[in-house]
Structure formats: structure tokens, C-alpha cells
Amino acid sequence: MLGVVVPLIGIFYFGSLAVAVALFPNGYDWRVMSISKLLYPLVNPQYHFIPAVGVGLSGVLMLPFAGYIRRRLGANSPVVRAGAAFFFAGAICLVLASVITSHPAQGRATVPRLHEVLARVAGIGLGLGMVLFESHALRSRRRAGGELASRRLILWW
């Protein structure tokens, strides 16, 4: 899983964003523009589907990681369960944010700013899930005296 799925996530996410940046109509400046601008049909009418598909596929590929990491940690603690729930919810929100691309300035969606809210929740969910997994792994490693698998896992995170 780690040898195939992780590289695919990187290729879909960063590759689709790189292609979308290269094809962005008036030049893309990452310092002042959000990634979401690449997905808005009104801002990037010809190529908005490229990053939407890439980000959506990377979110779908992240879904099994919540359970995978939970099983790898081998614990049934509340921290690990909460980390898996946050990570899974973050991946779901990432997929939804890639599909729902309502432009907040245009107000053309039934729920304005839904894309922005979903993107923020995705970032918070994925980040908080990783922090909870990491904290449990560090505590377990400290208690066990530092096993090799935990060190590798901490290095990847």
C-alpha cells in the first residue's frame, strides 16, 4: 500500500496542480492566489477540471489510510480512534471540496463559500488526525523503549 498508493497521491495531487498552474490563463502567483482559484470554473474555464480530478482522486486514495494507520499503531485507544475519525473526515471533505467549486465572489452556489469551508475542514481534519497519530506513536515509542517500526512511522509523518 505504501509503495503504490502514496506515490499515486503525490502524482495526482501535485501533478494535477502543476499542470493546472502551467495552463492557468493569466499566470498563477501562489503568493497571492489560493489553490482553489485553479478549481473555479469562472476563473479557469478551460482547465478547472484537471486539478479538481487530481485533488479528488488523491482524497479518495487517502480514505483507507485512516484504518491502515490505526491498525499499524495496534492500539484501540481513544486518541487513535479520534485520529482515524479526523483523518477520514478530512479526506472526505477534500473529495467534496474538489467537486463543489462554488466561487465565493460570484455567489452562484446554493450555499456560498461551501468550497472554502470544506477545504478548511479538510486541512484541519487531515492535520489533526496526523497530530493525534503522531502523539500516540511518540508516547508508545517512549514507553516501549523505541522500536524500529515506530521510528520509521515517525520519520514518514
N, C-alpha and C positions, 0 to 999 in steps of 0.2 A: 504494500500500500504506500509506504513512504517513498519508495523508489520510482513509482509511476504517478501517483496522484499529486504529490507535492510539486514535481516539475510541471505537471499539466496546469495546476492552479497558477503557478508563476507565468507560464506561457499565455494562458487565457487572459489573466488579469493585466499583467504588464505589457504583453504583446499587443492586445487589442487597444490598450490606451496609447501605446507608442504609434500604432497605425493611425488611430484617430487624431492624435496630435499632428502627425505628418500631413494628414489630409484636411485639417481644420481650415475653413475658408479664409479667415483674416489673420491667421497666425495665432498661436496659443501661447500665452505667457502664464506659466504655472505660478508665478509670484502674485498675480492679481486675479486669476480666474480659478474657479473650483473645477474639480474633475467633472462635476455634474453638468457643466456647460457643454462638455463633449457629448453628453447623452440627450440634450434638449433638441427636439426636432426643429424648433423655430430658430435656434442659434446655429445648429449644424445639420441643415436639412438633408444633405445627400448621404452623410456617413454616420449619422447618430446611432444607427443600428449596430455598428461594429463594436463600440465599447459596451453597449447595452448587452449584447450577446456574450461578450467576453467576461464582463463582470458577473452576469447572471450564471454562466457556466462555472466560474470559479466559486461562486456561492453554493451552487449545487454540489460541487466536489468537496466543499468544506463540511457539509452536513454530517457525513459519517465520522468525522474527526472527534466530535463530542463523545461519542460512545467509545471510539478507539482509545482516546487518551484516558478516559475513565477506566477502561479495562486494563490499560498498561500501568496505571497507577496502582491498580489492585486493591483499592480501598473502597469501602462503602460509607465514607464519611460525608457529613453534610456539606463540607467545603467542596469536595469533588463533585457531588450531585449538583450543587449550585453552579459550579464552574461549567459542568456539562450543559445545564439548562441555559445559562447565559450565552455560551458559545453557540449552541444550537439556535437559539432565538436570534442571535446576531447574524448567523448565516442565512436564516430565513428572511430577515429584514434586508440583507444585502441583495438577495434574489428579487425581493419585491421592489426595492429601490431601483434596480436596473430595469424593471418592467414599467414601473409607474414613473414617468418622466415629465410631470407637470411643471411647467416653467413658472416660478413664483411671481415674476413680474407681469406675466400675461394673465394669470388668474383663470385659465381655461379649464381647470380641473374642478370636479365636484368638491373635492377637499383641497383647497390651495395649500401649497407648501408640504404636501404629503411626502413627496420625494425627499425633501430636505430632512423631515422628521425621521423617515425610515433610514436614511443614510446615517444620521447621527446615532440612532438606536443601534444600527448595525455595528458602527465603530465602538460604541460603548459596550455592547454585548460581547463582541469578539475580544476586545481588550480586557474587560473584567473577567471573562472566562479564562483567558490565558493567565492573568494575575492570580486567580484563585488556584488554578492547576499548579502554577509555579510555587505559590506559597506552600501548598500541601507537599509538593515534591521536595522542597527545601527542608521542611520540617521532618519529613520521613527520612531524608538523607542524613540529617543531623542526628536523628535518633538511632539509625542503623549503622552509623559509622562511615557512611559514604560508599555506596556500591556503585559499580561502573555504569549500570543502566541508568541510574538517576543522573549521573554526571552527563551522560550523552543527551538525555532528555532536557536537562537544564541548558546545555550548550545550544541545542536547537531552538529553544524558546528565546 
